């Protein structure tokens, strides 16, 4: 079922997120620093080399679709602004990770501040301090679990995925524990399954890392839609 004022919010999501990511994506790619590669790491495409029309259209298109879907699901609720900001950052991060297998911290860390500030403002407007507290706890849990996965299996989970997990955990936690569980870990398992299929099909080798960022972002978007129904189903 669509949320309150879903059509208005969906239109706003498309109009605001699409152009923002279209402009911001290439601009960031020209300016963010390159990661320090360790000996034995595969060479990567330079961020600045991605900053062309293709990146602009992909980032803008992904953000527009995500913003429209989020507006439809959340309506004009207080948390919508934070999620639309995340849609813009997520479109840029997803594109970069898909092309380079890196999630630049120069984009992720500021996104924590922007999304967090938007959620604090949402709590001030709505009085939903419990949602804000849950968001902070969920962010810590998500970061901690992915940090443990990275520590145990660093070839399968990059530290960029760890950083992204906390950001997604905060946004999903604002909505509820069902959204958090299904959105964050559903994306991880989706990426793992696709990686296994690609290895079995010999499209890639076990030494190659699947870019988990896009799957985590898709999982978070799906969690917005299915989290609450799955929680109700689980609790009866």
C-alpha positions in Angstrom: 0.0 0.0 0.0 1.3 3.5 -0.8 2.1 5.8 2.1 0.4 9.1 2.8 0.9 11.6 0.0 2.9 8.9 -1.8 2.5 10.3 -5.3 3.7 13.8 -4.2 6.6 12.3 -2.3 7.5 10.0 -5.2 7.5 12.9 -7.6 9.7 15.0 -5.3 12.1 12.1 -5.0 12.5 11.8 -8.7 12.8 15.5 -9.3 15.2 16.2 -6.4 17.4 13.1 -6.4 17.9 12.6 -10.1 19.4 16.0 -11.0 21.4 16.1 -7.8 23.2 12.8 -8.4 23.6 13.7 -12.1 25.6 16.8 -11.2 27.2 15.6 -7.9 28.4 12.2 -9.1 31.0 13.3 -11.7 31.9 16.3 -9.6 32.8 14.1 -6.6 34.7 11.6 -8.8 37.0 14.3 -10.1 37.9 15.4 -6.5 37.9 12.4 -4.2 41.4 11.0 -3.4 42.5 7.7 -4.7 42.9 4.9 -2.1 46.4 3.7 -1.2 46.8 0.3 -2.9 48.8 -2.4 -1.1 51.3 -4.6 -2.9 49.6 -7.3 -4.8 46.3 -5.4 -5.2 44.8 -5.4 -8.6 45.0 -2.0 -10.4 41.8 0.1 -10.4 40.2 2.6 -12.7 41.0 6.2 -11.5 38.0 7.9 -10.0 38.6 10.9 -12.3 38.5 8.7 -15.3 34.9 7.7 -14.5 33.7 11.3 -14.3 32.1 11.5 -17.7 28.6 11.6 -19.2 28.1 7.9 -18.6 28.6 8.3 -14.9 26.3 11.3 -14.8 23.5 9.5 -16.5 23.9 6.3 -14.4 24.1 8.2 -11.1 21.2 10.5 -12.1 19.0 7.6 -13.3 19.7 5.4 -10.3 19.0 8.2 -7.8 15.8 9.2 -9.6 14.4 5.6 -9.5 15.5 5.2 -5.9 14.1 8.5 -4.9 10.8 7.8 -6.6 10.5 4.4 -4.9 11.4 5.8 -1.5 8.9 8.6 -1.8 6.2 6.1 -2.7 7.1 3.9 0.2 7.6 6.6 2.9 5.3 9.4 1.7 5.8 12.8 3.3 7.1 11.2 6.6 9.8 12.9 8.6 12.4 10.4 7.7 12.0 11.0 3.9 14.6 13.7 3.6 17.3 11.5 5.2 16.4 8.7 2.8 16.5 11.0 -0.3 19.9 12.2 0.7 21.0 8.6 1.1 19.5 7.8 -2.3 21.8 10.5 -3.9 24.9 9.3 -2.1 24.0 5.7 -2.6 23.6 6.1 -6.4 27.1 7.6 -6.6 28.7 5.0 -4.3 27.0 2.1 -6.0 28.2 3.3 -9.4 31.8 3.8 -8.2 31.9 0.4 -6.5 30.5 -1.4 -9.5 33.2 0.1 -11.7 36.2 0.0 -9.3 35.3 -2.4 -6.4 36.0 0.5 -4.0 33.7 2.5 -1.8 35.4 5.8 -1.1 35.4 6.9 2.5 35.5 10.5 1.3 31.9 10.1 0.4 30.7 7.6 3.1 31.9 9.5 6.2 30.3 12.9 5.2 27.1 11.0 4.4 27.0 9.8 8.0 26.9 13.5 9.1 24.3 14.5 6.5 21.9 11.6 7.0 22.4 11.7 10.8 21.6 15.4 10.9 18.5 14.9 8.8 17.3 12.2 11.2 18.0 14.4 14.2 15.9 17.1 12.5 13.2 14.6 11.8 13.2 13.6 15.5 12.9 17.3 16.5 9.9 17.8 14.2 8.1 14.6 15.0 9.3 13.8 18.6 10.3 10.3 17.5 13.3 10.1 19.8 12.8 6.4 20.1 13.3 6.0 16.3 16.5 8.1 16.5 17.8 6.0 19.4 17.0 2.8 17.5 18.8 4.3 14.4 21.9 4.9 16.4 21.9 1.4 17.9 21.2 -0.2 14.5 24.1 1.7 13.0 26.4 0.4 15.7 25.1 -3.2 15.3 25.4 -3.1 11.5 29.0 -1.7 11.6 30.0 -4.2 14.3 28.7 -7.3 12.5 30.3 -6.3 9.2 33.5 -5.4 11.0 33.6 -8.9 12.4 33.0 -10.4 8.9 35.8 -8.2 7.5 38.1 -9.3 10.3 37.4 -13.0 9.8 37.2 -13.0 6.0 38.9 -9.9 4.6 39.0 -11.3 1.1 35.2 -11.5 1.0 34.2 -8.3 2.7 36.0 -5.0 2.0 36.3 -2.3 4.7 34.3 0.0 2.5 31.4 -2.4 3.0 31.9 -2.1 6.8 31.7 1.7 6.6 28.6 1.5 4.4 26.9 -1.0 6.7 26.8 1.5 9.5 25.3 4.2 7.3 22.6 1.9 5.9 22.0 0.6 9.4 21.2 4.1 10.7 18.7 4.8 8.0 17.1 1.4 8.2 17.0 1.5 12.0 15.0 4.7 11.9 12.2 2.8 10.2 12.2 -0.3 12.4 14.0 -3.5 13.3 12.3 -5.4 10.5 13.6 -2.9 7.9 17.0 -3.1 9.5 17.3 -6.9 9.5 15.8 -7.5 6.1 17.5 -4.5 4.4 21.0 -4.8 5.7 21.6 -8.5 5.8 19.3 -9.3 2.9 21.6 -7.2 0.7 24.7 -9.1 2.1 23.2 -12.5 1.3 22.1 -11.3 -2.1 25.7 -10.3 -2.9 27.0 -13.6 -1.5 24.6 -15.7 -3.6 25.4 -13.7 -6.8 29.1 -14.1 -6.1 28.8 -17.9 -5.7 26.8 -18.1 -8.9 29.5 -16.1 -10.8 32.2 -18.3 -9.4 30.4 -21.5 -10.3 29.7 -20.1 -13.8 33.4 -19.3 -14.0 32.7 -15.6 -14.8 35.0 -14.7 -11.9 37.5 -16.6 -9.7 37.5 -17.0 -5.9 40.4 -14.5 -5.6 38.2 -11.8 -7.1 35.9 -9.8 -4.9 32.3 -9.1 -5.8 31.5 -5.4 -5.3 29.0 -5.8 -2.4 28.1 -2.1 -2.3 25.4 -2.2 -5.0 23.8 -5.3 -3.4 23.8 -3.7 0.0 22.1 -0.6 -1.4 19.6 -2.7 -3.3 18.9 -4.7 -0.1 18.4 -1.5 1.9 15.9 -0.2 -0.7 14.1 -3.6 -0.6 14.1 -3.5 3.2 12.1 -0.2 3.2 9.3 -2.1 1.4 9.4 -5.6 2.9 10.8 -5.0 6.4 7.6 -4.1 8.2 5.5 -6.9 6.5 8.1 -9.5 7.3 8.3 -8.3 10.9 4.6 -8.6 11.3 4.7 -12.1 9.7 7.4 -13.2 12.0 5.8 -11.9 15.1 2.3 -13.2 14.1 
